[in-house]
């Protein structure tokens, strides 16, 4: 079960609270706490205003093919969302946020509250998302709202997973695609767990 707790840096003095959280998620949301399988995790942004993205996440030019820019919408009927919408889904106990990257990437750091279902195993794991196995494959009439993400705009893992889910009868209108993925999440300095 996911629980939303808005955390306002400090409640002692209004001026002090603002100083503590100079870099918020939004004007109304300095940080947010989500319940994860490992307990509550506070999602916030790095407060160092001189912080820069580095390493693998700073690379701008990956070879295509394999790492080609992905379309805004991976399949008809799927909603593409941003960070605020993803955070809303992390707060919704009825929704599931899926890290569709391979497990080695997941272990290297993920969005708090996301579950690992690698893109090449997603159809085998539709039971975790509210579908029931039947003689013809999957009955997804009670499928949960899900959001999938991978490494970023150049990563094809979540678009592939989404198309495979739809082909296996998952309703497209219950799927959201966080296109920015881990690269944009990190670019914004948002909390990463499991590093």
C-alpha positions in Angstrom: 0.0 0.0 0.0 1.3 3.4 -0.9 0.8 6.3 1.4 1.1 10.0 0.6 2.6 12.3 3.2 3.5 15.8 2.1 6.6 16.9 3.9 7.1 20.6 4.4 10.9 20.9 5.3 10.3 22.3 8.8 7.2 23.5 10.6 9.1 25.6 13.2 9.3 28.9 11.4 8.1 29.7 7.9 11.4 31.5 6.9 13.4 28.5 8.1 11.2 26.0 6.2 11.8 27.9 2.9 15.5 28.0 3.5 15.6 24.3 4.2 13.9 23.4 0.9 15.2 25.9 -1.7 14.7 23.4 -4.5 11.2 21.9 -4.3 9.3 19.5 -6.5 6.6 22.2 -7.2 5.5 25.3 -5.4 3.0 23.3 -3.4 5.2 20.2 -2.9 8.6 20.7 -1.5 9.0 16.9 -1.0 6.7 13.9 -0.8 6.9 10.7 1.1 5.8 7.5 -0.6 5.4 4.1 1.0 7.7 1.4 -0.6 8.2 -2.3 0.1 11.3 -1.1 2.2 9.3 1.4 4.1 8.6 5.1 3.6 10.9 7.1 1.3 11.0 10.8 1.0 11.2 12.0 -2.6 12.8 15.4 -3.0 15.3 17.2 -5.2 19.0 17.7 -4.5 19.3 21.0 -2.7 22.8 21.9 -4.0 22.0 24.4 -6.7 25.4 23.9 -8.3 24.8 20.1 -8.7 25.4 18.7 -12.2 24.4 15.3 -13.7 27.4 13.1 -14.4 28.5 9.7 -15.6 26.2 7.6 -17.7 23.3 10.0 -17.3 25.2 12.9 -18.8 25.9 11.2 -22.1 24.0 12.9 -24.9 24.8 10.8 -27.9 24.2 7.0 -27.9 24.5 5.0 -31.1 21.2 4.5 -33.1 20.2 1.9 -33.9 19.9 0.5 -30.7 19.5 3.7 -28.7 17.2 5.7 -30.9 15.0 8.5 -29.8 11.6 7.0 -28.8 8.2 8.3 -30.0 6.2 10.5 -27.6 3.5 7.8 -27.5 4.6 4.2 -27.8 1.1 2.9 -28.7 -2.3 4.3 -29.5 -4.4 5.0 -26.3 -1.3 5.2 -24.0 -0.9 8.4 -22.1 2.6 9.9 -21.9 3.2 11.6 -18.5 5.7 13.7 -16.7 7.2 13.7 -13.2 4.3 15.2 -11.3 1.8 12.7 -12.8 4.2 9.9 -12.0 4.5 11.1 -8.4 0.7 11.1 -8.2 0.7 7.5 -9.4 3.3 6.6 -6.7 0.9 8.0 -4.2 -2.1 6.0 -5.5 -2.4 2.6 -3.7 -4.3 1.2 -6.6 -1.7 2.1 -9.3 1.6 0.4 -10.0 4.8 2.1 -11.2 6.9 -0.4 -13.2 10.7 0.0 -13.8 10.8 -2.0 -17.0 14.6 -2.0 -17.3 16.7 -5.1 -16.8 17.3 -6.0 -13.2 21.0 -4.9 -13.2 19.8 -1.3 -14.1 17.1 -1.5 -11.4 19.7 -2.5 -8.8 21.8 0.5 -9.8 19.1 2.9 -8.7 15.4 3.4 -9.3 12.5 5.7 -8.6 11.2 5.1 -5.0 8.1 2.9 -4.9 8.7 1.4 -8.4 8.6 -2.4 -8.9 11.0 -4.2 -11.1 9.4 -6.1 -14.0 11.9 -6.3 -16.9 10.6 -5.5 -20.3 11.3 -9.0 -21.6 9.3 -10.6 -18.8 6.4 -8.2 -18.6 3.8 -10.5 -20.3 4.8 -13.4 -17.9 4.1 -11.1 -14.9 0.8 -9.5 -15.9 -0.7 -11.3 -12.8 1.1 -8.7 -10.6 -0.8 -6.0 -12.5 -4.3 -7.3 -12.0 -4.7 -9.7 -15.0 -5.7 -13.3 -14.6 -4.4 -16.2 -16.7 -7.0 -17.9 -18.8 -6.9 -20.5 -21.5 -6.5 -17.8 -24.2 -3.6 -16.0 -22.4 -4.6 -13.2 -20.1 -7.9 -11.7 -19.0 -7.1 -8.1 -18.1 -10.6 -6.8 -17.4 -9.5 -5.9 -13.8 -6.1 -4.6 -14.8 -4.6 -1.9 -12.6 -3.5 1.6 -13.7 0.2 1.3 -14.5 3.1 3.6 -15.5 6.2 2.2 -17.1 9.6 3.8 -17.4 13.1 2.9 -18.4 16.4 4.8 -18.9 15.1 7.8 -20.8 14.0 9.2 -24.2 16.5 7.0 -26.0 15.6 3.8 -24.2 13.2 1.3 -26.0 12.6 -1.1 -23.0 9.4 0.4 -21.7 7.9 1.1 -25.2 8.6 -2.5 -26.1 7.0 -3.7 -22.8 3.9 -1.5 -23.4 3.4 -2.8 -26.9 3.7 -6.4 -25.6 1.3 -5.7 -22.8 -1.3 -4.4 -25.3 -0.8 -7.4 -27.6 -1.5 -9.6 -24.5 -4.9 -7.8 -23.9 -3.8 -5.2 -21.4 -6.1 -2.1 -21.9 -4.0 0.7 -23.4 -6.1 3.3 -21.5 -4.8 1.9 -18.2 -1.1 2.3 -19.2 1.0 5.5 -18.8 4.5 6.0 -20.2 7.0 8.1 -18.3 9.1 8.9 -21.3 11.8 10.9 -19.5 12.7 7.8 -17.4 15.7 7.7 -15.1 17.8 10.2 -17.1 15.3 13.0 -16.7 14.4 11.9 -13.1 18.1 12.2 -12.3 18.5 15.4 -14.3 15.9 17.0 -12.0 17.8 15.9 -9.0 14.9 13.7 -7.7 15.5 11.0 -5.1 16.8 7.6 -6.3 16.8 4.5 -4.2 19.0 1.4 -4.4 22.2 3.1 -5.5 
